[in-house]
Amino acid sequence: MIGVFDSGLGGLTVVKEILNKLPQYKIVYFGDTARAPYGTKSAETVKRYAIENTKFLLEKGAKIIVVACHTASSVSIPYLKEKFPDIPFFEVVTPSFKKALKLTKNKKVGLIGTRTTVESGIYNRLFAEANPGIKLYANPAPLLVPLIEEGWLKKPETRRIVKKYLIPLKMRGIDTLILGCTHYPLIKKIIQEKAGKRIKLVDPSEEIAFEIKEYIEKNPDFAKNLQPDGEPEIFVSDITPNFEKIAQLFLGRKINLKKVNLE
Ligand code: DGL
């Protein structure tokens, strides 16, 4: 099985892409809804959660782990790889970085994400190593996650807040914008509208699905371990009626959430 986790339900945007590209494999998902958001927590805490989430998915039979959360990807990947050396990990930061590197022409890249993602400095390090000529302009956009979870996808308030977050980045003249949070694909249209046509958006969910596909094709023995087909199994650490509604919004289909207690 392909194991996927996120702090909550935003990672289902990644699941949707994996299902599009790899419908033949079963997915087990864990959304840590009881402890979300991660984007306002310290790196230390997010690392601990990421390790617990991975353990849970491995117990459920996952053979690949996809960290479908920008915040957890930003702060916990080296620790996860050290703790689980035999497990292939896929995350959202590297594909976003690679795509932005390819897309930018004027070498001015923007980033919006949670505070923990922006403050981790991971993108600054990656761009500085790859091409010191590239300037990264980052703006934490903490209000967007609750607005999206509230289902305010088309409200004028959401449009206004998106606009406000993008103004400083546009003033810097960015030509590429990384959507550094797995919730943001749900308001991609508004972000594109407010950013303007000249700014290219980077959404890593498609890239991740391609990377997993490539990995499975290159490792046919490994593919034998994966359990083909079946509906995705979605576990969460807390359930409210609103979560069911949001989950459907993210995945684009009706699903059954199952509650699990990790502690
Ligand atoms: N899923 C998180 C991310 O991609 C956003 C929500 C949160 O703060 O937990 O960063």
py3Dmol code that shows the C-alpha trace and the ligand (Angstrom):
import py3Dmol

protein = """\
ATOM      1  CA  MET A   1       0.000   0.000   0.000  1.00  0.00           C
ATOM      2  CA  ILE A   2       1.003   3.586  -0.512  1.00  0.00           C
ATOM      3  CA  GLY A   3       0.858   5.350   2.851  1.00  0.00           C
ATOM      4  CA  VAL A   4       0.089   9.069   2.853  1.00  0.00           C
ATOM      5  CA  PHE A   5      -0.112  11.411   5.820  1.00  0.00           C
ATOM      6  CA  ASP A   6      -0.911  15.035   6.490  1.00  0.00           C
ATOM      7  CA  SER A   7      -1.733  17.131   9.527  1.00  0.00           C
ATOM      8  CA  GLY A   8      -5.349  17.000   8.416  1.00  0.00           C
ATOM      9  CA  LEU A   9      -7.256  16.695   5.200  1.00  0.00           C
ATOM     10  CA  GLY A  10      -5.262  18.949   2.849  1.00  0.00           C
ATOM     11  CA  GLY A  11      -3.086  15.981   1.865  1.00  0.00           C
ATOM     12  CA  LEU A  12      -6.121  14.505   0.125  1.00  0.00           C
ATOM     13  CA  THR A  13      -5.307  16.870  -2.776  1.00  0.00           C
ATOM     14  CA  VAL A  14      -2.145  14.760  -3.195  1.00  0.00           C
ATOM     15  CA  VAL A  15      -4.138  11.507  -2.855  1.00  0.00           C
ATOM     16  CA  LYS A  16      -6.415  12.703  -5.652  1.00  0.00           C
ATOM     17  CA  GLU A  17      -3.421  13.046  -7.993  1.00  0.00           C
ATOM     18  CA  ILE A  18      -1.964   9.676  -6.965  1.00  0.00           C
ATOM     19  CA  LEU A  19      -5.338   8.050  -7.661  1.00  0.00           C
ATOM     20  CA  ASN A  20      -5.388   9.711 -11.095  1.00  0.00           C
ATOM     21  CA  LYS A  21      -1.935   8.480 -12.042  1.00  0.00           C
ATOM     22  CA  LEU A  22      -1.770   5.182 -10.135  1.00  0.00           C
ATOM     23  CA  PRO A  23      -5.334   3.933  -9.790  1.00  0.00           C
ATOM     24  CA  GLN A  24      -4.086   0.339  -9.538  1.00  0.00           C
ATOM     25  CA  TYR A  25      -2.550   0.789  -6.076  1.00  0.00           C
ATOM     26  CA  LYS A  26      -4.263   0.948  -2.753  1.00  0.00           C
ATOM     27  CA  ILE A  27      -3.784   4.016  -0.592  1.00  0.00           C
ATOM     28  CA  VAL A  28      -3.915   4.232   3.171  1.00  0.00           C
ATOM     29  CA  TYR A  29      -4.171   7.800   4.434  1.00  0.00           C
ATOM     30  CA  PHE A  30      -3.754   9.269   7.875  1.00  0.00           C
ATOM     31  CA  GLY A  31      -4.929  12.812   8.648  1.00  0.00           C
ATOM     32  CA  ASP A  32      -3.880  13.973  12.086  1.00  0.00           C
ATOM     33  CA  THR A  33      -7.010  16.088  12.555  1.00  0.00           C
ATOM     34  CA  ALA A  34      -6.809  15.941  16.370  1.00  0.00           C
ATOM     35  CA  ARG A  35      -3.389  17.611  16.435  1.00  0.00           C
ATOM     36  CA  ALA A  36      -3.718  19.898  13.391  1.00  0.00           C
ATOM     37  CA  PRO A  37      -2.665  22.492  12.480  1.00  0.00           C
ATOM     38  CA  TYR A  38       1.036  21.644  12.262  1.00  0.00           C
ATOM     39  CA  GLY A  39       1.864  24.971  10.646  1.00  0.00           C
ATOM     40  CA  THR A  40       1.766  26.818  13.968  1.00  0.00           C
ATOM     41  CA  LYS A  41       3.736  24.183  15.940  1.00  0.00           C
ATOM     42  CA  SER A  42       7.454  23.975  16.598  1.00  0.00           C
ATOM     43  CA  ALA A  43       9.688  21.893  14.342  1.00  0.00           C
ATOM     44  CA  GLU A  44      10.421  19.563  17.297  1.00  0.00           C
ATOM     45  CA  THR A  45       6.746  18.750  17.795  1.00  0.00           C
ATOM     46  CA  VAL A  46       6.042  18.295  14.080  1.00  0.00           C
ATOM     47  CA  LYS A  47       9.008  15.870  13.825  1.00  0.00           C
ATOM     48  CA  ARG A  48       7.582  13.760  16.657  1.00  0.00           C
ATOM     49  CA  TYR A  49       4.150  13.682  15.027  1.00  0.00           C
ATOM     50  CA  ALA A  50       5.657  12.745  11.657  1.00  0.00           C
ATOM     51  CA  ILE A  51       7.437   9.750  13.217  1.00  0.00           C
ATOM     52  CA  GLU A  52       4.247   8.582  14.954  1.00  0.00           C
ATOM     53  CA  ASN A  53       2.203   8.971  11.763  1.00  0.00           C
ATOM     54  CA  THR A  54       4.759   6.980   9.775  1.00  0.00           C
ATOM     55  CA  LYS A  55       4.732   4.168  12.353  1.00  0.00           C
ATOM     56  CA  PHE A  56       0.956   3.990  12.134  1.00  0.00           C
ATOM     57  CA  LEU A  57       0.956   3.747   8.321  1.00  0.00           C
ATOM     58  CA  LEU A  58       3.674   1.081   8.348  1.00  0.00           C
ATOM     59  CA  GLU A  59       1.611  -0.949  10.826  1.00  0.00           C
ATOM     60  CA  LYS A  60      -1.297  -0.674   8.386  1.00  0.00           C
ATOM     61  CA  GLY A  61       0.890  -2.233   5.675  1.00  0.00           C
ATOM     62  CA  ALA A  62       2.272   0.808   3.824  1.00  0.00           C
ATOM     63  CA  LYS A  63       5.484   0.148   1.852  1.00  0.00           C
ATOM     64  CA  ILE A  64       5.988   3.712   0.639  1.00  0.00           C
ATOM     65  CA  ILE A  65       5.373   6.836   2.697  1.00  0.00           C
ATOM     66  CA  VAL A  66       4.206  10.085   1.144  1.00  0.00           C
ATOM     67  CA  VAL A  67       4.479  13.105   3.424  1.00  0.00           C
ATOM     68  CA  ALA A  68       1.614  15.108   1.919  1.00  0.00           C
ATOM     69  CA  CYS A  69       2.128  18.046   4.258  1.00  0.00           C
ATOM     70  CA  HIS A  70       4.421  20.920   3.481  1.00  0.00           C
ATOM     71  CA  THR A  71       5.075  21.669   7.124  1.00  0.00           C
ATOM     72  CA  ALA A  72       6.070  18.084   7.994  1.00  0.00           C
ATOM     73  CA  SER A  73       8.092  17.814   4.755  1.00  0.00           C
ATOM     74  CA  SER A  74       9.980  21.006   5.637  1.00  0.00           C
ATOM     75  CA  VAL A  75      11.156  19.912   9.067  1.00  0.00           C
ATOM     76  CA  SER A  76      11.083  16.130   9.414  1.00  0.00           C
ATOM     77  CA  ILE A  77      12.412  14.310   6.323  1.00  0.00           C
ATOM     78  CA  PRO A  78      16.045  13.742   7.473  1.00  0.00           C
ATOM     79  CA  TYR A  79      14.740  12.382  10.802  1.00  0.00           C
ATOM     80  CA  LEU A  80      12.215  10.093   9.137  1.00  0.00           C
ATOM     81  CA  LYS A  81      14.868   8.701   6.790  1.00  0.00           C
ATOM     82  CA  GLU A  82      17.203   8.070   9.711  1.00  0.00           C
ATOM     83  CA  LYS A  83      14.516   6.401  11.805  1.00  0.00           C
ATOM     84  CA  PHE A  84      13.117   4.273   8.946  1.00  0.00           C
ATOM     85  CA  PRO A  85      16.137   3.700   6.660  1.00  0.00           C
ATOM     86  CA  ASP A  86      14.476   0.975   4.546  1.00  0.00           C
ATOM     87  CA  ILE A  87      11.377   2.950   3.655  1.00  0.00           C
ATOM     88  CA  PRO A  88      11.153   5.110   0.524  1.00  0.00           C
ATOM     89  CA  PHE A  89       9.848   8.561   1.462  1.00  0.00           C
ATOM     90  CA  PHE A  90       8.268  11.038  -0.915  1.00  0.00           C
ATOM     91  CA  GLU A  91       7.650  14.593   0.187  1.00  0.00           C
ATOM     92  CA  VAL A  92       6.321  17.839  -1.240  1.00  0.00           C
ATOM     93  CA  VAL A  93       9.235  20.266  -0.840  1.00  0.00           C
ATOM     94  CA  THR A  94      11.796  18.782  -3.276  1.00  0.00           C
ATOM     95  CA  PRO A  95       9.408  18.469  -6.243  1.00  0.00           C
ATOM     96  CA  SER A  96       8.165  22.029  -5.651  1.00  0.00           C
ATOM     97  CA  PHE A  97      11.708  23.336  -5.525  1.00  0.00           C
ATOM     98  CA  LYS A  98      12.714  21.451  -8.696  1.00  0.00           C
ATOM     99  CA  LYS A  99       9.679  22.650 -10.616  1.00  0.00           C
ATOM    100  CA  ALA A 100      10.201  26.280  -9.541  1.00  0.00           C
ATOM    101  CA  LEU A 101      13.868  26.056 -10.522  1.00  0.00           C
ATOM    102  CA  LYS A 102      12.807  24.898 -13.979  1.00  0.00           C
ATOM    103  CA  LEU A 103      10.045  27.479 -14.398  1.00  0.00           C
ATOM    104  CA  THR A 104      11.643  30.715 -13.245  1.00  0.00           C
ATOM    105  CA  LYS A 105      13.077  32.881 -15.989  1.00  0.00           C
ATOM    106  CA  ASN A 106      13.845  36.049 -14.033  1.00  0.00           C
ATOM    107  CA  LYS A 107      15.192  34.107 -11.004  1.00  0.00           C
ATOM    108  CA  LYS A 108      12.668  35.607  -8.603  1.00  0.00           C
ATOM    109  CA  VAL A 109      10.588  32.950  -6.884  1.00  0.00           C
ATOM    110  CA  GLY A 110       7.788  33.498  -4.373  1.00  0.00           C
ATOM    111  CA  LEU A 111       6.633  31.146  -1.634  1.00  0.00           C
ATOM    112  CA  ILE A 112       3.470  31.112   0.458  1.00  0.00           C
ATOM    113  CA  GLY A 113       2.990  28.524   3.185  1.00  0.00           C
ATOM    114  CA  THR A 114       2.526  28.052   6.903  1.00  0.00           C
ATOM    115  CA  ARG A 115       4.785  29.892   9.318  1.00  0.00           C
ATOM    116  CA  THR A 116       6.681  26.726  10.261  1.00  0.00           C
ATOM    117  CA  THR A 117       7.341  25.951   6.577  1.00  0.00           C
ATOM    118  CA  VAL A 118       8.551  29.470   5.803  1.00  0.00           C
ATOM    119  CA  GLU A 119      10.625  29.723   8.993  1.00  0.00           C
ATOM    120  CA  SER A 120      12.248  26.312   8.428  1.00  0.00           C
ATOM    121  CA  GLY A 121      14.327  28.026   5.722  1.00  0.00           C
ATOM    122  CA  ILE A 122      14.393  24.809   3.692  1.00  0.00           C
ATOM    123  CA  TYR A 123      13.629  26.548   0.393  1.00  0.00           C
ATOM    124  CA  ASN A 124      16.285  29.197   1.008  1.00  0.00           C
ATOM    125  CA  ARG A 125      18.846  26.411   1.504  1.00  0.00           C
ATOM    126  CA  LEU A 126      17.757  24.431  -1.553  1.00  0.00           C
ATOM    127  CA  PHE A 127      17.808  27.441  -3.884  1.00  0.00           C
ATOM    128  CA  ALA A 128      21.096  28.758  -2.478  1.00  0.00           C
ATOM    129  CA  GLU A 129      22.751  25.363  -3.109  1.00  0.00           C
ATOM    130  CA  ALA A 130      21.294  24.965  -6.601  1.00  0.00           C
ATOM    131  CA  ASN A 131      21.698  28.509  -7.889  1.00  0.00           C
ATOM    132  CA  PRO A 132      22.795  31.355  -5.605  1.00  0.00           C
ATOM    133  CA  GLY A 133      21.514  33.787  -8.262  1.00  0.00           C
ATOM    134  CA  ILE A 134      17.912  32.886  -7.470  1.00  0.00           C
ATOM    135  CA  LYS A 135      16.098  35.134  -5.034  1.00  0.00           C
ATOM    136  CA  LEU A 136      13.399  33.583  -2.881  1.00  0.00           C
ATOM    137  CA  TYR A 137      10.711  35.836  -1.432  1.00  0.00           C
ATOM    138  CA  ALA A 138       8.549  34.110   1.163  1.00  0.00           C
ATOM    139  CA  ASN A 139       5.394  35.249   2.878  1.00  0.00           C
ATOM    140  CA  PRO A 140       3.665  33.117   5.535  1.00  0.00           C
ATOM    141  CA  ALA A 141      -0.066  32.921   4.769  1.00  0.00           C
ATOM    142  CA  PRO A 142      -1.521  31.480   8.005  1.00  0.00           C
ATOM    143  CA  LEU A 143      -5.109  32.633   7.447  1.00  0.00           C
ATOM    144  CA  LEU A 144      -5.615  30.578   4.304  1.00  0.00           C
ATOM    145  CA  VAL A 145      -5.794  27.133   5.975  1.00  0.00           C
ATOM    146  CA  PRO A 146      -8.742  27.990   8.277  1.00  0.00           C
ATOM    147  CA  LEU A 147     -10.558  29.779   5.437  1.00  0.00           C
ATOM    148  CA  ILE A 148     -10.235  26.724   3.215  1.00  0.00           C
ATOM    149  CA  GLU A 149     -11.275  24.368   6.022  1.00  0.00           C
ATOM    150  CA  GLU A 150     -14.322  26.538   6.556  1.00  0.00           C
ATOM    151  CA  GLY A 151     -15.209  25.964   2.902  1.00  0.00           C
ATOM    152  CA  TRP A 152     -14.794  29.670   2.050  1.00  0.00           C
ATOM    153  CA  LEU A 153     -13.320  28.798  -1.294  1.00  0.00           C
ATOM    154  CA  LYS A 154     -14.966  31.539  -3.330  1.00  0.00           C
ATOM    155  CA  LYS A 155     -15.838  34.159  -0.728  1.00  0.00           C
ATOM    156  CA  PRO A 156     -14.773  37.767  -1.305  1.00  0.00           C
ATOM    157  CA  GLU A 157     -12.999  37.687   2.086  1.00  0.00           C
ATOM    158  CA  THR A 158     -10.770  34.848   0.862  1.00  0.00           C
ATOM    159  CA  ARG A 159     -10.019  36.739  -2.345  1.00  0.00           C
ATOM    160  CA  ARG A 160      -9.081  39.845  -0.384  1.00  0.00           C
ATOM    161  CA  ILE A 161      -6.770  37.939   1.957  1.00  0.00           C
ATOM    162  CA  VAL A 162      -5.077  36.113  -0.918  1.00  0.00           C
ATOM    163  CA  LYS A 163      -4.531  39.463  -2.614  1.00  0.00           C
ATOM    164  CA  LYS A 164      -3.005  40.908   0.555  1.00  0.00           C
ATOM    165  CA  TYR A 165      -0.573  38.015   0.944  1.00  0.00           C
ATOM    166  CA  LEU A 166       0.508  38.263  -2.682  1.00  0.00           C
ATOM    167  CA  ILE A 167       1.081  42.031  -2.861  1.00  0.00           C
ATOM    168  CA  PRO A 168       4.594  42.016  -1.299  1.00  0.00           C
ATOM    169  CA  LEU A 169       5.644  39.117  -3.513  1.00  0.00           C
ATOM    170  CA  LYS A 170       4.319  40.765  -6.666  1.00  0.00           C
ATOM    171  CA  MET A 171       6.118  43.968  -5.715  1.00  0.00           C
ATOM    172  CA  ARG A 172       9.367  41.975  -5.798  1.00  0.00           C
ATOM    173  CA  GLY A 173       8.606  40.979  -9.382  1.00  0.00           C
ATOM    174  CA  ILE A 174       8.378  37.190  -8.888  1.00  0.00           C
ATOM    175  CA  ASP A 175       7.557  35.141 -11.997  1.00  0.00           C
ATOM    176  CA  THR A 176       6.969  31.838 -10.156  1.00  0.00           C
ATOM    177  CA  LEU A 177       4.996  31.118  -6.985  1.00  0.00           C
ATOM    178  CA  ILE A 178       5.283  27.955  -4.894  1.00  0.00           C
ATOM    179  CA  LEU A 179       2.022  26.856  -3.270  1.00  0.00           C
ATOM    180  CA  GLY A 180       3.781  25.706  -0.108  1.00  0.00           C
ATOM    181  CA  CYS A 181       0.826  24.089   1.619  1.00  0.00           C
ATOM    182  CA  THR A 182      -1.276  21.118   0.569  1.00  0.00           C
ATOM    183  CA  HIS A 183      -4.490  23.065   1.223  1.00  0.00           C
ATOM    184  CA  TYR A 184      -3.796  25.711  -1.392  1.00  0.00           C
ATOM    185  CA  PRO A 185      -4.633  23.732  -4.564  1.00  0.00           C
ATOM    186  CA  LEU A 186      -8.267  24.166  -3.542  1.00  0.00           C
ATOM    187  CA  ILE A 187      -8.030  27.910  -4.108  1.00  0.00           C
ATOM    188  CA  LYS A 188      -5.570  27.710  -6.991  1.00  0.00           C
ATOM    189  CA  LYS A 189      -7.924  29.645  -9.290  1.00  0.00           C
ATOM    190  CA  ILE A 190      -8.151  32.593  -6.883  1.00  0.00           C
ATOM    191  CA  ILE A 191      -4.401  32.544  -6.300  1.00  0.00           C
ATOM    192  CA  GLN A 192      -3.780  32.553 -10.060  1.00  0.00           C
ATOM    193  CA  GLU A 193      -6.288  35.357 -10.551  1.00  0.00           C
ATOM    194  CA  LYS A 194      -4.704  37.518  -7.844  1.00  0.00           C
ATOM    195  CA  ALA A 195      -1.141  36.676  -8.852  1.00  0.00           C
ATOM    196  CA  GLY A 196      -1.853  37.522 -12.485  1.00  0.00           C
ATOM    197  CA  LYS A 197      -1.260  35.515 -15.636  1.00  0.00           C
ATOM    198  CA  ARG A 198       2.467  36.204 -15.773  1.00  0.00           C
ATOM    199  CA  ILE A 199       3.181  34.337 -12.530  1.00  0.00           C
ATOM    200  CA  LYS A 200       3.437  30.561 -12.848  1.00  0.00           C
ATOM    201  CA  LEU A 201       2.087  28.506  -9.944  1.00  0.00           C
ATOM    202  CA  VAL A 202       3.891  25.457  -8.580  1.00  0.00           C
ATOM    203  CA  ASP A 203       1.664  22.737  -7.121  1.00  0.00           C
ATOM    204  CA  PRO A 204       3.703  19.637  -6.236  1.00  0.00           C
ATOM    205  CA  SER A 205       0.887  17.064  -6.107  1.00  0.00           C
ATOM    206  CA  GLU A 206       1.214  16.092  -9.779  1.00  0.00           C
ATOM    207  CA  GLU A 207       4.997  15.809  -9.550  1.00  0.00           C
ATOM    208  CA  ILE A 208       4.781  13.519  -6.528  1.00  0.00           C
ATOM    209  CA  ALA A 209       2.432  11.165  -8.338  1.00  0.00           C
ATOM    210  CA  PHE A 210       4.910  11.057 -11.271  1.00  0.00           C
ATOM    211  CA  GLU A 211       7.838  10.415  -8.915  1.00  0.00           C
ATOM    212  CA  ILE A 212       6.045   7.498  -7.245  1.00  0.00           C
ATOM    213  CA  LYS A 213       5.086   6.074 -10.629  1.00  0.00           C
ATOM    214  CA  GLU A 214       8.692   6.302 -11.794  1.00  0.00           C
ATOM    215  CA  TYR A 215       9.938   4.679  -8.589  1.00  0.00           C
ATOM    216  CA  ILE A 216       7.514   1.759  -8.906  1.00  0.00           C
ATOM    217  CA  GLU A 217       8.404   1.235 -12.570  1.00  0.00           C
ATOM    218  CA  LYS A 218      12.115   1.198 -11.751  1.00  0.00           C
ATOM    219  CA  ASN A 219      11.569  -1.218  -8.844  1.00  0.00           C
ATOM    220  CA  PRO A 220       9.298  -3.964 -10.186  1.00  0.00           C
ATOM    221  CA  ASP A 221      10.095  -6.251  -7.226  1.00  0.00           C
ATOM    222  CA  PHE A 222       8.894  -3.554  -4.939  1.00  0.00           C
ATOM    223  CA  ALA A 223       5.663  -3.183  -6.898  1.00  0.00           C
ATOM    224  CA  LYS A 224       4.836  -6.792  -5.978  1.00  0.00           C
ATOM    225  CA  ASN A 225       4.628  -5.692  -2.356  1.00  0.00           C
ATOM    226  CA  LEU A 226       2.008  -3.091  -3.103  1.00  0.00           C
ATOM    227  CA  GLN A 227      -1.556  -4.199  -2.796  1.00  0.00           C
ATOM    228  CA  PRO A 228      -3.368  -3.376  -6.001  1.00  0.00           C
ATOM    229  CA  ASP A 229      -6.661  -1.605  -6.237  1.00  0.00           C
ATOM    230  CA  GLY A 230      -9.455  -0.953  -3.766  1.00  0.00           C
ATOM    231  CA  GLU A 231     -10.918   2.216  -2.292  1.00  0.00           C
ATOM    232  CA  PRO A 232      -8.466   4.374  -0.321  1.00  0.00           C
ATOM    233  CA  GLU A 233      -8.646   3.809   3.420  1.00  0.00           C
ATOM    234  CA  ILE A 234      -8.827   7.137   5.217  1.00  0.00           C
ATOM    235  CA  PHE A 235      -7.951   7.323   8.906  1.00  0.00           C
ATOM    236  CA  VAL A 236      -8.143  10.471  11.013  1.00  0.00           C
ATOM    237  CA  SER A 237      -7.312  11.114  14.665  1.00  0.00           C
ATOM    238  CA  ASP A 238     -10.544  13.048  15.229  1.00  0.00           C
ATOM    239  CA  ILE A 239     -13.895  13.152  13.440  1.00  0.00           C
ATOM    240  CA  THR A 240     -16.529  15.841  13.284  1.00  0.00           C
ATOM    241  CA  PRO A 241     -19.354  16.083  10.714  1.00  0.00           C
ATOM    242  CA  ASN A 242     -17.490  19.028   9.214  1.00  0.00           C
ATOM    243  CA  PHE A 243     -14.412  16.851   8.548  1.00  0.00           C
ATOM    244  CA  GLU A 244     -16.503  14.501   6.393  1.00  0.00           C
ATOM    245  CA  LYS A 245     -17.669  17.490   4.361  1.00  0.00           C
ATOM    246  CA  ILE A 246     -14.159  18.889   3.960  1.00  0.00           C
ATOM    247  CA  ALA A 247     -12.740  15.470   3.070  1.00  0.00           C
ATOM    248  CA  GLN A 248     -15.205  15.220   0.193  1.00  0.00           C
ATOM    249  CA  LEU A 249     -14.267  18.689  -0.945  1.00  0.00           C
ATOM    250  CA  PHE A 250     -10.578  17.770  -1.037  1.00  0.00           C
ATOM    251  CA  LEU A 251     -10.911  14.352  -2.621  1.00  0.00           C
ATOM    252  CA  GLY A 252     -13.799  15.166  -4.914  1.00  0.00           C
ATOM    253  CA  ARG A 253     -15.761  12.043  -3.928  1.00  0.00           C
ATOM    254  CA  LYS A 254     -17.674  10.604  -0.993  1.00  0.00           C
ATOM    255  CA  ILE A 255     -15.521   8.799   1.559  1.00  0.00           C
ATOM    256  CA  ASN A 256     -15.747   7.041   4.874  1.00  0.00           C
ATOM    257  CA  LEU A 257     -13.490   8.403   7.566  1.00  0.00           C
ATOM    258  CA  LYS A 258     -12.280   6.004  10.259  1.00  0.00           C
ATOM    259  CA  LYS A 259     -11.142   7.298  13.611  1.00  0.00           C
ATOM    260  CA  VAL A 260      -7.943   6.071  15.212  1.00  0.00           C
ATOM    261  CA  ASN A 261      -6.143   7.082  18.385  1.00  0.00           C
ATOM    262  CA  LEU A 262      -2.365   7.209  18.006  1.00  0.00           C
ATOM    263  CA  GLU A 263      -1.639   7.848  21.658  1.00  0.00           C
TER     264      GLU A 263
END
"""
ligand_1 = """\
10
DGL
N -1.125 20.539 5.665
C -0.358 21.650 6.160
C 0.744 21.987 5.179
O 0.742 21.540 4.038
C -1.205 22.865 6.415
C -2.145 22.749 7.579
C -1.453 22.797 8.903
O -0.964 23.850 9.313
O -1.406 21.762 9.543
O 1.644 22.702 5.537
"""
view = py3Dmol.view(width=600, height=400)
view.addModel(protein, "pdb")
view.setStyle({"model": 0}, {"cartoon": {"style": "trace"}})
view.addModel(ligand_1, "xyz")
view.setStyle({"model": 1}, {"stick": {}})
view.zoomTo()
view.show()
